[in-house]
Amino acid sequence: QVQLVESGGGLVQPGGSLRLSCAASASSFSIYTMDWYRQAPGKQRELVASITNGGDTNDADSVKGRSTIARDNAKNTVTLQMNSLKPEDTGVYYCHAYHFLKGSFWGQGTQVTVSS
């Protein structure tokens, strides 16, 4: 079982930046692929960025060039740095951990609101 706790959400003006963090309670954190998803009101949850256990990253086209996902296996954390935020980046951001044998785990989410 992996518990994920997100932090760092809040209200930010368009063009601003935000750094989301996810702390994981997993003794084998390094084996998991870690993702950030978001869900806007009335929309389906969508993948924002992912980082594999080997450190390979992938970003959604909607945030490409504006976001950086990183992990610290020594601290059991994954972060998402988002810059040049737009109103359409508004939503609940969820941390997700996946391993093909261990399963899939979700955090409770953190709200990000981009508005002037």
Secondary structure as GFF3:
##gff-version 3
##sequence-region A 1 116
A	DSSP	beta_strand	3	7	.	.	.	ID=ss1
A	DSSP	beta_strand	10	12	.	.	.	ID=ss2
A	DSSP	beta_strand	18	25	.	.	.	ID=ss3
A	DSSP	three_ten_helix	29	31	.	.	.	ID=ss4
A	DSSP	beta_strand	33	39	.	.	.	ID=ss5
A	DSSP	beta_strand	46	51	.	.	.	ID=ss6
A	DSSP	beta_strand	57	59	.	.	.	ID=ss7
A	DSSP	beta_strand	67	72	.	.	.	ID=ss8
A	DSSP	beta_strand	77	82	.	.	.	ID=ss9
A	DSSP	three_ten_helix	87	89	.	.	.	ID=ss10
A	DSSP	beta_strand	91	99	.	.	.	ID=ss11
A	DSSP	beta_strand	103	106	.	.	.	ID=ss12
A	DSSP	beta_strand	110	114	.	.	.	ID=ss13
###
